[in-house]
């Protein structure tokens, strides 16, 4: 029995020595080499991700020029904005509402709503061409670059699940601040009408679980100018196939009953809820 116990101890000692020599680095140099290799692999991975991000940005630039000459982005699903790549897994068509809301807000706050609309005699083709060219040039100056907004979001880590989950509100707010605006971000906001009415512009993130879960950003502005639906809240980018803006007398009411019920005068609850409100102001 004593011989058996002694043999077992010997075997355990041998196994322990094998384990130590097999799995334990023998010197500090080996440890440094392993650490250097891990750092190098991480650096190579970051560099590859950066190149891929810039490649997506280059592809988006091809579509951005025509967007910048068209004014507000409406019709998220349509060309060219629908073709934009949003992060590793997203698209303008499905996931671009966040950067598009930023674009529309910046374009509006830079004066995009003040572009000339009166054309000369329709028979004077040359004069019309000059007006249109001037209008397009002004739009390009007023409008930010959609590709740059998406790149900024990606660099800030503001795209959820590689873009497939859209954009997070904190990063949207930060980009607007980088454009030079004061932004107040409010989660689970109340009394949206009062807050938007007093703001220069706003972005609303809302969601719904009725008929399938979704979340969506829209840019909203309160119209005060004559001829621009005064006293109404103008919403840009409400649905991905809208080609203009829609006017509502109350955003709180719109959230309560939804788009279709609002227009038909029905009181049936929509299932919409406001997730976040970004109140945007020009700096003094």
Steps between C-alpha positions, in 0.01 A plus 500: 500500500782738589670415169177582316469841670864578429459406133191718471687798648784444256263493202328816617835677531598392149170623356538832681849547359378418147220755537734770627755451224233471230271793585717745691728741305858428587620862509399867484605524135233248398236696689600823325491329160149369562381845618658667196331250269159567658548878469608466138196289415272754668667784309465314169133437574437867579683606184295259289178633655610859433575424134163328461325799661674744265416279202132517596533878534651526150211298358248724679661815363392397151135535603535798731551770238159452342339487846657833595349662192146385574428673831343300783536122499157345458413156376759304698443190286564676170816562295755637576463516882372142517825380344724640773686250716449553874778325687594138449146360484261790440359685200347839439175333400459304824717674760577851377234699688747620767761656269223625270330680791835665581539602136150652484545688828837649398373589152197676648692683773758623250222669308399231254133599524582848368612392151353698211179355358379769258598429142506752211292477186478125416597579141836641611686168516844659555377698801337190647825306457692774683249499786513121528879497496513765771245308704701179472822679595331651805361164604844344481631772733211469743471123509748278681636190330294188586807279455691709756216477753496120473879489532485721812240271654713195432812665642309594816377143542149632448370223272322217680591146392716622214225726369232230487347640821507863387665784695508582871366840615812602694712483184235683299512780759881509493511537122254789512725666759795452265300691239487789748155468655389477861317173560295379794433124498193389696406135546132402541395862427164652589323803348680481168282774350615761750867409476511482119304824464768685697795332322670592174449137391471157656559134431258244643587133550183299542413133497201271472419138573166491319530305175864418564768678699682795342675822597538805279651852503321799349597866479224738614481878477231741607382719213461868575560657158197592285458260211681222687199343678522751791407362839565144388774251581674393180641148504773390259573133437192358669478192279762345274292563186387855572617752244428816700417619849172475687340763723346413836332727752634288788791257525369371833169417332680340205693276740180410684295384203753451218527625146195331345262558791611864529413572138166320522408656836491167685581465870634144494838483680797465269745310717757772429715630782765771508839353588712815478474865401795707381427871539729696268590867538733732314783629715475867590 
